[in-house]
Amino acid sequence: MSTPALETLAALCSQPEGPPVIQAEALSAEEVRQLTALLTARGVEARVIDGGKLAGKPDLLRAIADAFGFPAYFGHNWDALIDCWSDLSWLPARGYVCVLLRADALRAADAATHETLLEVCADVAQRWQEGEEGRVFKLVRCPGS
């Protein structure tokens, strides 16, 4: 992905408007580093999850909890994910992005978990957008790498 394309992706991730799930090309490790740096410069915290290492819901929830530094009370279920992603008071920022690399691998391993994740992201993005602070929440879905 070219630098202008990465800048466009970072801009999409920084705006409350638009879809909560952004489809992107496969990103190399260097492109992920560049994207997270661009987002950090915009006050957006980005965390990266590798769908190729996830067999299903327990792995996904554990990876997200680790990446976002969820509190010890995180319940490892969908409602708890919504609650923690809707709070993130321990990670102050003007927005949040979860980059899901090799998303197609997660979908192949557990299609229901993949689809529920997309629904959760839409719900959380709406909560942040409607909140008094109008913060950003996005999922960048990269099919493969």
C-alpha positions as CSV (number, residue, x, y, z in Angstrom):
1,M,0.0,0.0,0.0
2,S,1.4,3.4,-0.9
3,T,2.0,6.2,1.5
4,P,-0.9,8.2,0.2
5,A,-3.1,5.2,0.5
6,L,-2.0,4.7,4.1
7,E,-2.7,8.4,4.8
8,T,-6.2,8.0,3.3
9,L,-6.8,5.0,5.5
10,A,-5.6,6.9,8.6
11,A,-7.9,9.7,7.7
12,L,-10.9,7.3,7.4
13,C,-10.0,5.8,10.8
14,S,-9.8,9.3,12.4
15,Q,-13.3,10.4,11.4
16,P,-16.4,9.5,13.5
17,E,-18.5,9.5,10.3
18,G,-18.4,6.6,7.9
19,P,-18.5,2.9,8.4
20,P,-17.3,1.4,11.6
21,V,-15.6,-1.4,9.7
22,I,-13.1,-0.4,7.0
23,Q,-12.0,-3.0,4.5
24,A,-8.4,-2.6,3.6
25,E,-5.8,-4.5,1.6
26,A,-3.3,-6.8,3.2
27,L,-0.8,-4.8,5.2
28,S,2.9,-5.7,5.6
29,A,4.5,-5.3,9.0
30,E,6.0,-2.0,7.9
31,E,2.7,-0.7,6.6
32,V,1.1,-1.6,9.9
33,R,3.8,0.3,11.7
34,Q,3.3,3.3,9.4
35,L,-0.5,3.2,9.9
36,T,-0.3,3.1,13.7
37,A,2.2,6.0,13.6
38,L,-0.1,8.0,11.4
39,L,-3.0,7.3,13.8
40,T,-1.0,8.1,16.9
41,A,-0.1,11.5,15.4
42,R,-3.9,12.1,15.1
43,G,-4.5,11.1,18.7
44,V,-5.9,7.7,17.8
45,E,-4.8,4.6,19.7
46,A,-4.4,1.6,17.3
47,R,-4.0,-2.0,18.3
48,V,-3.3,-4.9,16.0
49,I,-4.7,-8.4,16.2
50,D,-3.6,-11.3,14.0
51,G,-6.6,-13.3,12.9
52,G,-4.3,-16.0,11.6
53,K,-3.4,-16.9,15.2
54,L,-7.0,-17.1,16.4
55,A,-9.1,-20.4,16.4
56,G,-12.3,-18.8,17.7
57,K,-14.0,-16.6,20.2
58,P,-11.8,-17.4,23.3
59,D,-8.6,-16.6,21.4
60,L,-10.1,-13.5,19.9
61,L,-11.4,-12.1,23.2
62,R,-8.0,-12.9,24.9
63,A,-6.1,-11.1,22.0
64,I,-8.3,-8.0,22.2
65,A,-8.1,-7.9,26.0
66,D,-4.3,-8.1,25.8
67,A,-3.9,-5.6,23.0
68,F,-6.1,-3.0,24.6
69,G,-5.0,-3.7,28.2
70,F,-8.4,-4.5,29.5
71,P,-8.8,-4.6,33.3
72,A,-8.6,-7.8,35.2
73,Y,-12.4,-7.9,35.6
74,F,-13.0,-8.3,31.8
75,G,-15.4,-11.2,31.5
76,H,-14.3,-12.7,28.2
77,N,-17.8,-12.6,26.6
78,W,-19.4,-10.3,24.0
79,D,-21.2,-8.1,26.5
80,A,-17.9,-7.6,28.4
81,L,-16.1,-6.7,25.2
82,I,-18.8,-4.1,24.4
83,D,-18.5,-2.7,27.9
84,C,-14.7,-2.4,27.9
85,W,-14.4,-1.1,24.3
86,S,-17.1,1.5,25.2
87,D,-15.1,2.7,28.2
88,L,-11.3,2.6,27.5
89,S,-10.8,5.2,30.3
90,W,-7.4,3.6,31.0
91,L,-6.3,4.4,27.4
92,P,-7.1,8.1,26.9
93,A,-7.3,9.1,23.2
94,R,-9.6,10.9,20.8
95,G,-10.3,7.6,19.1
96,Y,-9.5,3.9,18.9
97,V,-8.8,1.5,16.0
98,C,-8.5,-2.2,16.0
99,V,-6.6,-3.5,13.0
100,L,-7.6,-7.1,12.3
101,L,-4.9,-8.7,10.1
102,R,-5.6,-12.0,8.3
103,A,-9.3,-11.5,9.0
104,D,-10.2,-14.2,6.5
105,A,-8.3,-16.8,8.5
106,L,-10.5,-15.9,11.5
107,R,-13.6,-16.1,9.4
108,A,-12.5,-19.5,8.1
109,A,-11.8,-20.8,11.6
110,D,-15.0,-19.5,13.2
111,A,-17.4,-17.6,10.9
112,A,-19.9,-16.9,13.7
113,T,-17.2,-15.2,15.9
114,H,-16.0,-13.1,12.9
115,E,-19.6,-11.9,12.2
116,T,-20.3,-11.2,15.8
117,L,-17.1,-9.2,16.0
118,L,-18.2,-7.0,13.1
119,E,-21.6,-6.4,14.9
120,V,-19.9,-5.6,18.2
121,C,-17.6,-3.1,16.4
122,A,-20.6,-1.4,14.8
123,D,-22.4,-1.1,18.2
124,V,-19.3,0.2,19.9
125,A,-18.6,2.8,17.1
126,Q,-22.1,4.1,17.4
127,R,-21.8,4.4,21.2
128,W,-18.6,6.4,20.9
129,Q,-20.0,8.6,18.1
130,E,-23.1,9.4,20.0
131,G,-21.3,10.0,23.3
132,E,-20.7,13.4,24.6
133,E,-17.1,13.4,23.4
134,G,-17.9,12.1,19.8
135,R,-14.8,9.8,19.8
136,V,-13.9,7.5,17.0
137,F,-14.0,3.7,17.0
138,K,-13.1,1.7,13.9
139,L,-12.1,-1.8,12.9
140,V,-9.8,-2.1,10.0
141,R,-10.4,-5.5,8.4
142,C,-7.5,-6.8,6.3
143,P,-8.4,-10.0,4.5
144,G,-4.9,-11.6,4.4
145,S,-1.2,-10.9,4.6
